[in-house]
Amino acid sequence: MRQVSQALDTEHRSSLDLLGRVEQSFAPAARAGIGTDPGFARLAAAFVRLIEHDIGRHFDFEEAELFPRMRDSGEGDIAQLLQDEHDTMREVAAEILPLAQDAAAGRLASADIDRLQRLALEMVERQVSHIQKETMALLPLLDELLDDDTDRELAFSYACD
């Protein structure tokens, strides 16, 4: 596995762990703890960091460095599918981020709990599905597309960004 693939896979695994905890905390059965449990604010803060990181740095890297290489190699369909998913998740992120930030700060209005819950579960579903696609399609493809020098350069660039 290439260095870039390993870095992305490590991030994906970490994201899946957090997304699983978010899903449990936002499930209808856990509704009473939303916004009131002290551990919920910490989880919301971690969710905020995940959204900012994935929607920012991670997506930007893939779009700037990996998707063009996929298109050039004839894998434009999968690159476009992943790009479309990024765009959709950015829209959800723009809506959920202020709510998640309020939850992390302990100032989530009770009127916003339903909206936060709905958006969090939507974000979890979209991200888990997206990560699965990338794990099955993007990561193996990178091992074929990147030579040793390009892999090393991209991995270094991503790590330093």
N, C-alpha and C positions, 0 to 999 in steps of 0.2 A: 504494500500500500504506500502510495506517495505521501510526502510530508503534508501537502495541502489536504489530501483526503483524510489523513489522520487528524489534522487540526479541526477540520469541519466535523468529522465523526465524533471527536471528543466533545465539541460544543453541542452537537445534536444529542448525545447521550445525557449531558448535563441538563439540557433544555427539557428533554423528555421526563427526567426525574422531577424537575420543578413543575412542569405542566401537569404531571400526575397529582402532585400535592395541591395545585391550584384547583384541579377538577374536583378533588375530594372536598376541598374547603368551600367551593361554590355550588356543590351539588345541593339539590332541594332539601335533602335530609340535614344538611349542615347550615341551613339558612339562618338559624338563630345566632350563630357565631359570627356572621358577617358583620364586620364593623364594631363588634363588642369584645371579642376575644383578643387579649394582648398579643397572642401569637399570630393573629390574623394581620395585624399591622406589619409585622416582620415579613410575613409571606407576601403581602401586597407590595412591600418595598422590593423584594426579590423579583416579583413579577414585573414591576416597573423597569428594573434593570434589564430583565430579559427582553422586554418589548423594545426598549431603547437600543439595546445591543443588536438584537436580531433584525429589527427594522432598519437600523442604521448601518453599522459596520458590516455585519454579516451579509445582508442583502446587497449592499453597495459593492462589496468585494466580488460576490458572485456575478453581479450584473456587469461590472466593469472588466473583470479579468477572466471569468470562466464562461459565461454565456456566449460572448463573441467567438471564443475558441470552439465552442460546441457548434455554433452556426457554421463556422468556416469548415468544420469537419463533416457537415451534412446532418448534424443532429439539431437542426433548427426547430423542429416540432417540439421536442422536449424542452429546449431552452425557452421557447415561447410559452409553453404551459407553466413552467416554473416562474417566468417573469409575470405572467398573468396572476398567478397565486400571490406573488410578492405584492403586486399592485392592490389586490383585494385585501391582503393583510395590513397593508399600510392604511387603507381606509378604516378598517376596524380599529387599528392602533390609534389613529387620530381621535377616534371617538372614546376609546376606553382609557387612554393614558391619563387624562385629567381626573377621571374617577378613581383610577388605581392610585394616583398620587395623593388624592384626598384620603383614600382608605389607609395608605401608608402613614400619612400624617395624623391619623385618628380623627379626621374631620369630615368623614363621609356622611352626607345628609341621609336620613332614613328614606327620603323620597327617591334617592338615587340607587338604593340597594338592588331593586329589581333590574334596573338597566345595567348596573355593574355585573350582576350575576349572569344575565343573558349574554352580555358581550364577552365576559371572561370565558364562559363555556364555548361560545363561538370561536374565540381566539384559540382555545385549547384544541378544539376539533380541527380547525384549519391548520394549525402549526404541526400537530401530530401527523396528519395526512401528508403535509408538505415534506416533513422530515423523512417519512417513509419513502416517498417518491425519490427524494434526493439520495437516500441510502441505497435504493435499488437501481437507480439510473445514473445519477450524476457522479457519485463517488467511484464506481467501477469505470466509468467513462474517462475520468481524469487520469486514471492509471495508464490509459492508452494514449490520451491526448498530450500529456506533459512529458517532456524529456527531463533528464536529471537536472540540467542547469535551470530550465524554466521553473521546475518544481521548487528547487532551492530558492530561487529569486522570489517567487510568489509567496512561499512559506515565510521567508524572512520579512517581506513587505507586509504581509498580513499580521505577523507577530509584532511588528514594530508600529503598526498603525493604531 
